[in-house]
Amino acid sequence: MGIPHFLVIPYPIPGHINPLMQLCHVLAKHGCKITFLNTEFSHKRTNNNNEQSQETINFVTLPDGLEPEDDRSDQKKVLFSIKRNMPPLLPKLIEEVNALDDENKICCIIVTFNMGWALEVGHNLGIKGVLLWTGSATSLAFCYSIPKLIDDGVIDSAGIYTKDQEIQLSPNMPKMDTKNVPWRTFDKIIFDHLAQQMQTMKLGHWWLCNTTYDLEHATFSISPKFLPIGPLMENDSNKSSFWQEDMTSLDWLDKQPSQSVVYVSFGSLAVMDQNQFNELALGLDLLDKPFLWVVRPSNDNKVNYAYPDEFLGTKGKIVSWLPQKKILNHPAIACFISHCGWNSTIEGVYSGIPFLCWPFATDQFTNKSYICDVGKVGFELDKDENGIVLKEEIKKKGEQLFQDQDIKERSLKLKELTLENIVEDGKSSKNLQNFINWAM
């Protein structure tokens, strides 16, 4: 009998590519064969063609259907172009890959969300399929529950909540405010796409989650498909990055006192306006702690923000992109001002770092509830009546966090619980082994 051969297909954004790449390195360690399908555009942008990835992973590409000059920060445009153009091309690609190794043909397709069409293609070819959900299991539970939430009148057919209330998806799960549903910032077109994708995802035998039983234990009663295999923390140096990582930050951190630095990063997609950017800059000055701040370049690699005239920034270092897991594990880091994307959340928890939560969109509001209300390892940065986080709020909550010993202890305890899952006999490790056995 041959070895399991996985075809993996991420939606082309870093928040999907990175956890799937980490899963691939884990599978490769278990002796599995991996074929990684990127869009042509994403493959050119991504710095993942390093030697170690090349040794263990075979990279292939298909076009996303857009022109090189098209604006790929328009996610709706990318999403629907992929849905139109890639499905007809996939069967031929599978045929070509299989022809190269008759003994070890593709036995399972792993997709991230938005790429459900590939599960349909695989299903029609008799190939098993699996989803790697890159958000929290709780956000997946919310999406899974859309039909029931509509039937119960909690949300309407466009996903908009009918009244402000707290809902509980299953008896032991934490109560969540309806205004924190993961699709709260979606329009009707994207909400319909989400609901349709959830139906397609039923073709996936497993819904793998980059989380642990301890972090979200009650959520796993929602569906037997949910399988926690996290935290996926392999190979930070082989991370697929769309931007050049600034390695000088680690030297800078070495010169800072232990637990003194505020780390600020809002992931690969979140955007704030100039007014909010000014408040953040001045808030970091007011807090008067060393800070390491990621100001991501725009798509054409230019930074579009202007720093306010009064901004001193003397205590900080500002960079365009970083090897985040290495940064969070550095002893100088005291707290993480984060958008609460799930990858950042799990990396912060894995490193035992308390959070200042600043969610922007999708499941970030659900994750914020877990950080602040369930795990109690962070504070939310509240907005004023105009929807702005003011500099005074950044100073106040930052100082509060620095003085709170309990939050630091809870963060370290949560780290310990999380790490127990990926030791040899840990729950996540066992789940992953069972998954590989099933794929064969």
KOLDOBA-356680 format. One record per residue (C-alpha): residue in three letters; z negated, y, x. Coordinates in Angstrom, 3 decimals, padded with zeros to 6 digits. Layout:
<nodes>
+------+----------+----------+----------+
| resn |       pz |       py |       px |
+------+----------+----------+----------+
|  ALA |        Z |        Y |        X |
...
+------+----------+----------+----------+
</nodes>
This chain:
<nodes>
+------+----------+----------+----------+
| resn |       pz |       py |       px |
+------+----------+----------+----------+
|  MET |  000.000 |  000.000 |  000.000 |
|  GLY |  000.857 |  003.515 |  001.238 |
|  ILE | -001.411 |  006.538 |  001.463 |
|  PRO | -001.799 |  009.107 | -001.344 |
|  HIS |  000.862 |  011.824 | -001.103 |
|  PHE |  000.013 |  015.077 | -002.899 |
|  LEU |  002.505 |  017.797 | -003.817 |
|  VAL |  000.452 |  021.005 | -004.153 |
|  ILE |  001.773 |  024.117 | -005.876 |
|  PRO | -000.272 |  027.360 | -005.902 |
|  TYR |  000.492 |  030.474 | -007.885 |
|  PRO |  001.551 |  032.881 | -005.068 |
|  ILE | -001.544 |  035.052 | -004.638 |
|  PRO | -004.226 |  034.653 | -001.915 |
|  GLY | -006.934 |  033.803 | -004.483 |
|  HIS | -004.955 |  030.669 | -005.417 |
|  ILE | -003.306 |  029.805 | -002.090 |
|  ASN | -006.551 |  029.857 | -000.060 |
|  PRO | -008.715 |  027.416 | -002.074 |
|  LEU | -005.742 |  025.068 | -002.460 |
|  MET | -005.129 |  025.241 |  001.308 |
|  GLN | -008.813 |  024.436 |  001.887 |
|  LEU | -008.558 |  021.453 | -000.466 |
|  CYS | -005.468 |  020.284 |  001.463 |
|  HIS | -007.362 |  020.294 |  004.755 |
|  VAL | -010.129 |  018.193 |  003.146 |
|  LEU | -007.573 |  015.735 |  001.711 |
|  ALA | -005.786 |  015.532 |  005.080 |
|  LYS | -009.126 |  014.643 |  006.743 |
|  HIS | -009.332 |  011.729 |  004.282 |
|  GLY | -005.940 |  010.511 |  005.525 |
|  CYS | -003.847 |  011.844 |  002.632 |
|  LYS | -000.331 |  013.200 |  003.023 |
|  ILE |  000.289 |  016.771 |  001.814 |
|  THR |  003.448 |  018.633 |  000.833 |
|  PHE |  002.664 |  022.323 |  000.168 |
|  LEU |  005.154 |  024.196 | -002.028 |
|  ASN |  005.216 |  027.990 | -001.618 |
|  THR |  007.643 |  030.478 | -003.077 |
|  GLU |  010.063 |  031.627 | -000.373 |
|  PHE |  008.703 |  035.183 | -000.519 |
|  SER |  005.058 |  034.076 | -000.327 |
|  HIS |  005.791 |  031.684 |  002.564 |
|  LYS |  007.354 |  034.497 |  004.622 |
|  ARG |  004.324 |  036.722 |  003.997 |
|  THR |  001.645 |  034.130 |  004.660 |
|  ASN |  000.252 |  033.562 |  008.138 |
|  ASN | -000.260 |  029.857 |  007.531 |
|  ASN |  002.339 |  028.465 |  009.901 |
|  ASN | -000.207 |  027.743 |  012.592 |
|  GLU | -000.196 |  024.529 |  014.556 |
|  GLN | -003.063 |  022.812 |  012.801 |
|  SER | -001.575 |  023.361 |  009.330 |
|  GLN |  001.830 |  022.209 |  010.561 |
|  GLU |  000.347 |  018.979 |  011.906 |
|  THR | -001.314 |  017.960 |  008.653 |
|  ILE |  000.746 |  019.743 |  005.987 |
|  ASN |  004.476 |  019.726 |  005.292 |
|  PHE |  005.565 |  023.137 |  003.946 |
|  VAL |  008.488 |  023.422 |  001.520 |
|  THR |  009.740 |  026.402 | -000.500 |
|  LEU |  011.588 |  027.342 | -003.683 |
|  PRO |  012.775 |  030.824 | -004.750 |
|  ASP |  010.660 |  032.706 | -007.322 |
|  GLY |  013.800 |  034.140 | -008.942 |
|  LEU |  013.118 |  037.761 | -007.965 |
|  GLU |  015.026 |  039.963 | -005.543 |
|  PRO |  013.430 |  040.814 | -002.142 |
|  GLU |  012.981 |  044.460 | -003.183 |
|  ASP |  011.288 |  043.636 | -006.528 |
|  ASP |  007.678 |  044.756 | -006.929 |
|  ARG |  005.604 |  041.600 | -006.684 |
|  SER |  002.360 |  043.421 | -007.404 |
|  ASP |  003.609 |  043.305 | -011.023 |
|  GLN |  002.028 |  039.940 | -011.818 |
|  LYS |  003.655 |  039.679 | -015.237 |
|  LYS |  007.099 |  040.001 | -013.653 |
|  VAL |  006.296 |  037.343 | -011.006 |
|  LEU |  004.734 |  034.963 | -013.522 |
|  PHE |  007.616 |  034.931 | -015.988 |
|  SER |  010.284 |  034.839 | -013.284 |
|  ILE |  008.635 |  031.740 | -011.783 |
|  LYS |  008.370 |  030.101 | -015.233 |
|  ARG |  012.103 |  030.654 | -015.797 |
|  ASN |  013.468 |  029.821 | -012.356 |
|  MET |  011.353 |  027.186 | -010.609 |
|  PRO |  011.062 |  024.297 | -013.151 |
|  PRO |  014.763 |  023.265 | -013.026 |
|  LEU |  014.647 |  023.208 | -009.186 |
|  LEU |  011.527 |  021.050 | -008.807 |
|  PRO |  012.929 |  017.543 | -009.607 |
|  LYS |  015.551 |  017.817 | -006.835 |
|  LEU |  012.915 |  019.005 | -004.341 |
|  ILE |  010.675 |  016.026 | -005.236 |
|  GLU |  013.645 |  013.705 | -004.751 |
|  GLU |  014.381 |  015.204 | -001.312 |
|  VAL |  010.729 |  014.965 | -000.188 |
|  ASN |  010.481 |  011.344 | -001.389 |
|  ALA |  013.713 |  010.400 |  000.415 |
|  LEU |  012.058 |  011.318 |  003.733 |
|  ASP |  009.293 |  008.716 |  003.367 |
|  ASP |  010.072 |  005.858 |  001.007 |
|  GLU |  006.699 |  004.186 |  001.676 |
|  ASN |  004.608 |  007.211 |  000.689 |
|  LYS |  006.251 |  008.939 | -002.249 |
|  ILE |  004.547 |  011.806 | -004.074 |
|  CYS |  001.916 |  010.204 | -006.306 |
|  CYS |  000.155 |  013.298 | -007.648 |
|  ILE |  000.933 |  016.989 | -008.222 |
|  ILE | -001.921 |  019.505 | -007.868 |
|  VAL | -001.276 |  022.964 | -009.344 |
|  THR | -003.303 |  026.132 | -009.752 |
|  PHE | -003.289 |  028.055 | -013.014 |
|  ASN |  000.042 |  029.632 | -014.105 |
|  MET |  001.948 |  026.705 | -012.566 |
|  GLY |  001.398 |  024.305 | -015.483 |
|  TRP |  005.172 |  023.879 | -015.855 |
|  ALA |  005.027 |  021.676 | -012.727 |
|  LEU |  002.660 |  019.273 | -014.526 |
|  GLU |  005.303 |  018.953 | -017.266 |
|  VAL |  008.030 |  018.239 | -014.679 |
|  GLY |  005.770 |  015.659 | -013.000 |
|  HIS |  004.817 |  014.093 | -016.343 |
|  ASN |  008.518 |  013.615 | -017.169 |
|  LEU |  009.022 |  011.931 | -013.778 |
|  GLY |  005.983 |  009.668 | -014.198 |
|  ILE |  003.900 |  011.491 | -011.534 |
|  LYS |  000.182 |  012.080 | -012.114 |
|  GLY | -001.000 |  015.679 | -012.398 |
|  VAL | -004.170 |  017.645 | -011.687 |
|  LEU | -005.276 |  021.275 | -012.000 |
|  LEU | -007.281 |  023.038 | -009.286 |
|  TRP | -009.037 |  025.800 | -011.229 |
|  THR | -009.714 |  028.659 | -008.802 |
|  GLY | -012.256 |  030.453 | -011.002 |
|  SER | -015.725 |  029.335 | -012.077 |
|  ALA | -016.075 |  026.257 | -014.276 |
|  THR | -017.618 |  028.585 | -016.872 |
|  SER | -014.465 |  030.715 | -017.051 |
|  LEU | -012.468 |  027.472 | -017.484 |
|  ALA | -014.838 |  026.460 | -020.301 |
|  PHE | -014.167 |  029.803 | -022.018 |
|  CYS | -010.387 |  029.336 | -021.750 |
|  TYR | -010.689 |  025.730 | -022.950 |
|  SER | -012.662 |  026.989 | -025.976 |
|  ILE | -010.062 |  029.558 | -027.117 |
|  PRO | -008.920 |  027.548 | -030.203 |
|  LYS | -012.543 |  027.036 | -031.308 |
|  LEU | -013.453 |  030.698 | -030.692 |
|  ILE | -010.479 |  031.723 | -032.892 |
|  ASP | -011.438 |  029.176 | -035.596 |
|  ASP | -015.051 |  030.429 | -035.556 |
|  GLY | -013.857 |  034.040 | -035.904 |
|  VAL | -015.440 |  035.096 | -032.587 |
|  ILE | -012.060 |  036.346 | -031.316 |
|  ASP | -008.794 |  037.128 | -033.107 |
|  SER | -005.383 |  035.625 | -032.306 |
|  ALA | -004.847 |  038.247 | -029.563 |
|  GLY | -008.106 |  037.251 | -027.831 |
|  ILE | -009.980 |  040.406 | -028.879 |
|  TYR | -013.612 |  039.844 | -029.872 |
|  THR | -014.347 |  040.640 | -033.507 |
|  LYS | -017.831 |  041.989 | -032.881 |
|  ASP | -020.276 |  042.584 | -030.046 |
|  GLN | -022.429 |  039.464 | -029.846 |
|  GLU | -023.767 |  036.824 | -027.499 |
|  ILE | -022.126 |  033.407 | -027.624 |
|  GLN | -023.121 |  030.049 | -026.191 |
|  LEU | -020.348 |  027.517 | -025.615 |
|  SER | -022.726 |  024.548 | -025.415 |
|  PRO | -026.482 |  024.226 | -026.006 |
|  ASN | -027.603 |  024.452 | -022.344 |
|  MET | -025.078 |  026.997 | -021.119 |
|  PRO | -026.231 |  030.579 | -020.617 |
|  LYS | -025.458 |  032.995 | -023.411 |
|  MET | -022.544 |  035.312 | -022.645 |
|  ASP | -021.657 |  038.662 | -024.109 |
|  THR | -018.326 |  038.551 | -025.982 |
|  LYS | -017.171 |  041.605 | -024.042 |
|  ASN | -017.355 |  039.529 | -020.818 |
|  VAL | -014.741 |  036.942 | -021.857 |
|  PRO | -012.376 |  036.232 | -018.923 |
|  TRP | -009.315 |  037.611 | -020.737 |
|  ARG | -010.919 |  040.934 | -021.742 |
|  THR | -008.333 |  042.979 | -019.792 |
|  PHE | -005.284 |  040.953 | -020.966 |
|  ASP | -002.603 |  042.174 | -023.347 |
|  LYS | -001.270 |  039.943 | -026.157 |
|  ILE |  001.612 |  038.567 | -024.027 |
|  ILE | -000.699 |  037.413 | -021.202 |
|  PHE | -003.318 |  036.097 | -023.644 |
|  ASP | -000.622 |  034.001 | -025.381 |
|  HIS |  000.479 |  032.729 | -021.966 |
|  LEU | -003.147 |  031.792 | -021.176 |
|  ALA | -003.552 |  029.890 | -024.466 |
|  GLN | -000.217 |  028.096 | -023.964 |
|  GLN | -001.106 |  027.213 | -020.324 |
|  MET | -004.400 |  025.673 | -021.472 |
|  GLN | -002.404 |  023.326 | -023.739 |
|  THR | -000.057 |  022.403 | -020.858 |
|  MET | -003.041 |  021.829 | -018.546 |
|  LYS | -004.085 |  018.921 | -020.783 |
|  LEU | -001.388 |  016.962 | -018.916 |
|  GLY | -003.692 |  017.210 | -015.887 |
|  HIS | -005.967 |  014.159 | -015.729 |
|  TRP | -008.614 |  016.133 | -013.813 |
|  TRP | -009.473 |  019.822 | -013.748 |
|  LEU | -010.888 |  020.192 | -010.245 |
|  CYS | -013.355 |  023.074 | -009.883 |
|  ASN | -014.352 |  024.864 | -006.676 |
|  THR | -018.008 |  024.809 | -007.697 |
|  THR | -021.049 |  022.509 | -007.783 |
|  TYR | -023.137 |  020.805 | -010.462 |
|  ASP | -026.138 |  022.916 | -009.462 |
|  LEU | -024.378 |  026.248 | -009.890 |
|  GLU | -022.996 |  025.513 | -013.374 |
|  HIS | -024.517 |  022.194 | -014.447 |
|  ALA | -024.444 |  022.759 | -018.229 |
|  THR | -020.738 |  023.638 | -018.184 |
|  PHE | -019.653 |  020.109 | -017.259 |
|  SER | -020.612 |  018.800 | -020.704 |
|  ILE | -017.689 |  020.807 | -022.155 |
|  SER | -015.020 |  018.289 | -021.101 |
|  PRO | -014.928 |  015.036 | -019.098 |
|  LYS | -011.887 |  016.459 | -017.256 |
|  PHE | -014.052 |  018.986 | -015.360 |
|  LEU | -014.752 |  017.737 | -011.826 |
|  PRO | -016.756 |  019.874 | -009.364 |
|  ILE | -015.593 |  019.336 | -005.770 |
|  GLY | -016.843 |  022.558 | -004.138 |
|  PRO | -017.585 |  024.579 | -002.274 |
|  LEU | -014.186 |  024.306 | -000.535 |
|  MET | -014.999 |  025.888 |  002.820 |
|  GLU | -012.679 |  024.198 |  005.317 |
|  ASN | -010.806 |  025.939 |  008.086 |
|  ASP | -011.407 |  029.633 |  007.858 |
|  SER | -009.174 |  030.196 |  010.871 |
|  ASN | -006.280 |  028.570 |  009.026 |
|  LYS | -006.701 |  030.697 |  005.954 |
|  SER | -003.452 |  031.873 |  004.436 |
|  SER | -003.528 |  035.636 |  004.644 |
|  PHE | -000.987 |  038.175 |  003.391 |
|  TRP | -002.461 |  040.778 |  005.770 |
|  GLN | -003.363 |  040.804 |  009.450 |
|  GLU | -007.066 |  039.996 |  009.882 |
|  ASP | -009.155 |  042.407 |  011.960 |
|  MET | -011.085 |  040.251 |  014.435 |
|  THR | -012.827 |  043.220 |  016.160 |
|  SER | -015.230 |  043.389 |  013.198 |
|  LEU | -017.137 |  040.367 |  014.480 |
|  ASP | -017.788 |  042.153 |  017.805 |
|  TRP | -018.886 |  045.247 |  015.874 |
|  LEU | -021.259 |  043.125 |  013.751 |
|  ASP | -022.766 |  041.613 |  016.919 |
|  LYS | -024.024 |  045.105 |  017.821 |
|  GLN | -025.764 |  045.673 |  014.436 |
|  PRO | -029.375 |  044.706 |  013.638 |
|  SER | -029.992 |  041.536 |  011.639 |
|  GLN | -029.582 |  041.937 |  007.851 |
|  SER | -028.634 |  045.596 |  008.100 |
|  VAL | -024.935 |  045.777 |  007.135 |
|  VAL | -023.444 |  046.378 |  003.690 |
|  TYR | -020.156 |  044.457 |  003.386 |
|  VAL | -017.655 |  045.921 |  000.871 |
|  SER | -014.556 |  044.062 | -000.310 |
|  PHE | -012.742 |  043.809 | -003.644 |
|  GLY | -010.401 |  040.898 | -002.967 |
|  SER | -006.618 |  040.823 | -002.884 |
|  LEU | -005.729 |  042.321 | -006.294 |
|  ALA | -008.357 |  044.806 | -007.547 |
|  VAL | -007.273 |  048.464 | -007.524 |
|  MET | -009.416 |  051.590 | -008.071 |
|  ASP | -008.292 |  055.171 | -008.620 |
|  GLN | -008.792 |  057.972 | -006.097 |
|  ASN | -011.747 |  059.456 | -007.997 |
|  GLN | -013.631 |  056.130 | -007.914 |
|  PHE | -012.663 |  055.616 | -004.265 |
|  ASN | -014.277 |  058.994 | -003.429 |
|  GLU | -017.532 |  058.022 | -005.167 |
|  LEU | -017.638 |  054.741 | -003.250 |
|  ALA | -017.064 |  056.460 |  000.108 |
|  LEU | -019.755 |  059.076 | -000.580 |
|  GLY | -022.095 |  056.386 | -001.973 |
|  LEU | -021.858 |  054.475 |  001.315 |
|  ASP | -022.728 |  057.690 |  003.180 |
|  LEU | -025.713 |  058.297 |  000.866 |
|  LEU | -027.012 |  054.736 |  001.261 |
|  ASP | -027.210 |  055.456 |  004.987 |
|  LYS | -026.848 |  051.838 |  006.164 |
|  PRO | -024.203 |  050.412 |  008.519 |
|  PHE | -021.241 |  049.289 |  006.394 |
|  LEU | -018.128 |  047.190 |  006.885 |
|  TRP | -015.532 |  048.209 |  004.287 |
|  VAL | -012.218 |  046.484 |  003.556 |
|  VAL | -009.648 |  049.021 |  002.328 |
|  ARG | -006.672 |  046.821 |  001.577 |
|  PRO | -003.172 |  048.154 |  002.303 |
|  SER | -000.661 |  048.520 | -000.512 |
|  ASN |  002.229 |  046.059 | -000.771 |
|  ASP |  004.278 |  047.990 |  001.771 |
|  ASN |  001.285 |  047.758 |  004.176 |
|  LYS |  000.433 |  051.438 |  003.825 |
|  VAL | -003.033 |  052.500 |  002.719 |
|  ASN | -002.672 |  054.835 | -000.257 |
|  TYR | -006.177 |  056.313 | -000.456 |
|  ALA | -007.297 |  059.660 |  000.947 |
|  TYR | -010.921 |  059.870 |  002.137 |
|  PRO | -012.928 |  062.742 |  000.604 |
|  ASP | -013.448 |  065.764 |  002.902 |
|  GLU | -017.248 |  065.380 |  002.849 |
|  PHE | -017.106 |  061.692 |  003.843 |
|  LEU | -018.706 |  061.142 |  007.250 |
|  GLY | -018.414 |  057.354 |  007.556 |
|  THR | -020.243 |  057.550 |  010.876 |
|  LYS | -022.307 |  054.401 |  010.224 |
|  GLY | -019.374 |  052.301 |  009.119 |
|  LYS | -016.277 |  050.437 |  010.143 |
|  ILE | -013.238 |  050.484 |  007.842 |
|  VAL | -010.596 |  047.739 |  008.167 |
|  SER | -007.592 |  046.543 |  006.179 |
|  TRP | -008.425 |  042.788 |  006.006 |
|  LEU | -010.979 |  040.342 |  007.415 |
|  PRO | -011.785 |  036.646 |  007.911 |
|  GLN | -014.287 |  036.918 |  005.054 |
|  LYS | -016.202 |  033.642 |  005.405 |
|  LYS | -016.931 |  034.365 |  009.077 |
|  ILE | -018.099 |  037.880 |  008.155 |
|  LEU | -020.399 |  036.695 |  005.349 |
|  ASN | -021.965 |  034.101 |  007.655 |
|  HIS | -022.808 |  036.718 |  010.280 |
|  PRO | -026.593 |  037.375 |  010.601 |
|  ALA | -026.038 |  041.178 |  010.491 |
|  ILE | -024.806 |  041.099 |  006.859 |
|  ALA | -027.448 |  042.175 |  004.331 |
|  CYS | -025.497 |  042.376 |  001.077 |
|  PHE | -022.024 |  042.095 | -000.427 |
|  ILE | -020.527 |  044.789 | -002.693 |
|  SER | -018.018 |  042.556 | -004.473 |
|  HIS | -015.556 |  042.460 | -007.371 |
|  CYS | -017.061 |  039.005 | -008.120 |
|  GLY | -013.806 |  037.067 | -007.886 |
|  TRP | -014.770 |  033.393 | -007.779 |
|  ASN | -013.671 |  032.773 | -004.172 |
|  SER | -015.795 |  035.716 | -003.012 |
|  THR | -018.683 |  034.620 | -005.244 |
|  ILE | -018.730 |  031.075 | -003.872 |
|  GLU | -018.352 |  032.359 | -000.281 |
|  GLY | -021.280 |  034.754 | -000.782 |
|  VAL | -023.453 |  032.015 | -002.320 |
|  TYR | -022.470 |  029.616 |  000.498 |
|  SER | -023.649 |  032.236 |  003.002 |
|  GLY | -026.910 |  033.058 |  001.176 |
|  ILE | -026.001 |  036.745 |  000.721 |
|  PRO | -027.254 |  038.889 | -002.222 |
|  PHE | -024.636 |  040.804 | -004.250 |
|  LEU | -024.028 |  044.246 | -005.672 |
|  CYS | -021.620 |  043.356 | -008.489 |
|  TRP | -018.619 |  045.484 | -009.398 |
|  PRO | -016.274 |  043.378 | -011.597 |
|  PHE | -012.762 |  044.675 | -012.389 |
|  ALA | -010.943 |  042.052 | -014.477 |
|  THR | -010.579 |  038.464 | -015.779 |
|  ASP | -013.401 |  036.023 | -014.932 |
|  GLN | -015.179 |  038.543 | -012.689 |
|  PHE | -017.347 |  039.645 | -015.639 |
|  THR | -018.393 |  036.037 | -016.328 |
|  ASN | -019.161 |  035.529 | -012.633 |
|  LYS | -021.213 |  038.741 | -012.584 |
|  SER | -023.354 |  037.348 | -015.433 |
|  TYR | -024.002 |  034.196 | -013.392 |
|  ILE | -024.886 |  036.167 | -010.266 |
|  CYS | -027.193 |  038.671 | -011.980 |
|  ASP | -028.631 |  036.799 | -014.990 |
|  VAL | -028.547 |  033.085 | -014.115 |
|  GLY | -028.868 |  032.843 | -010.326 |
|  LYS | -030.587 |  036.259 | -010.102 |
|  VAL | -029.042 |  036.839 | -006.665 |
|  GLY | -027.508 |  040.257 | -007.362 |
|  PHE | -027.615 |  043.557 | -009.247 |
|  GLU | -024.828 |  045.060 | -011.301 |
|  LEU | -023.509 |  048.508 | -010.371 |
|  ASP | -023.530 |  050.331 | -013.716 |
|  LYS | -020.771 |  052.741 | -014.730 |
|  ASP | -021.293 |  056.181 | -016.269 |
|  GLU | -019.843 |  057.218 | -019.647 |
|  ASN | -016.435 |  057.791 | -017.986 |
|  GLY | -016.330 |  054.281 | -016.535 |
|  ILE | -017.120 |  055.435 | -012.979 |
|  VAL | -019.684 |  053.911 | -010.595 |
|  LEU | -021.284 |  057.086 | -009.198 |
|  LYS | -022.406 |  057.557 | -005.582 |
|  GLU | -026.033 |  057.914 | -006.728 |
|  GLU | -025.843 |  054.490 | -008.443 |
|  ILE | -024.543 |  052.898 | -005.226 |
|  LYS | -027.432 |  054.455 | -003.271 |
|  LYS | -030.059 |  053.498 | -005.878 |
|  LYS | -029.022 |  049.844 | -006.332 |
|  GLY | -028.374 |  049.418 | -002.600 |
|  GLU | -031.878 |  050.617 | -001.721 |
|  GLN | -033.351 |  048.441 | -004.474 |
|  LEU | -031.616 |  045.379 | -003.053 |
|  PHE | -032.676 |  046.103 |  000.551 |
|  GLN | -036.326 |  046.283 | -000.562 |
|  ASP | -036.267 |  043.151 | -002.747 |
|  GLN | -037.525 |  040.142 | -000.755 |
|  ASP | -037.373 |  037.829 | -003.797 |
|  ILE | -033.607 |  038.250 | -004.181 |
|  LYS | -033.115 |  037.326 | -000.513 |
|  GLU | -035.250 |  034.200 | -000.941 |
|  ARG | -033.379 |  033.150 | -004.103 |
|  SER | -030.056 |  033.666 | -002.287 |
|  LEU | -031.134 |  031.372 |  000.561 |
|  LYS | -032.434 |  028.757 | -001.913 |
|  LEU | -029.104 |  028.810 | -003.789 |
|  LYS | -027.261 |  028.434 | -000.476 |
|  GLU | -029.335 |  025.331 |  000.319 |
|  LEU | -028.605 |  023.751 | -003.089 |
|  THR | -024.899 |  024.497 | -002.713 |
|  LEU | -024.605 |  022.973 |  000.760 |
|  GLU | -026.273 |  019.738 | -000.412 |
|  ASN | -023.143 |  019.019 | -002.486 |
|  ILE | -020.767 |  018.718 |  000.466 |
|  VAL | -022.793 |  016.508 |  002.796 |
|  GLU | -021.524 |  012.931 |  002.996 |
|  ASP | -023.401 |  011.629 | -000.052 |
|  GLY | -023.413 |  014.919 | -001.945 |
|  LYS | -022.157 |  015.084 | -005.534 |
|  SER | -019.025 |  017.071 | -004.686 |
|  SER | -018.158 |  014.753 | -001.774 |
|  LYS | -018.493 |  011.699 | -004.042 |
|  ASN | -016.361 |  013.334 | -006.742 |
|  LEU | -013.655 |  014.107 | -004.206 |
|  GLN | -013.634 |  010.525 | -002.936 |
|  ASN | -013.388 |  009.219 | -006.510 |
|  PHE | -010.486 |  011.598 | -007.130 |
|  ILE | -008.604 |  010.347 | -004.032 |
|  ASN | -009.198 |  006.707 | -005.091 |
|  TRP | -007.857 |  007.552 | -008.570 |
|  ALA | -004.721 |  009.217 | -007.109 |
|  MET | -003.814 |  006.058 | -005.171 |
+------+----------+----------+----------+
</nodes>
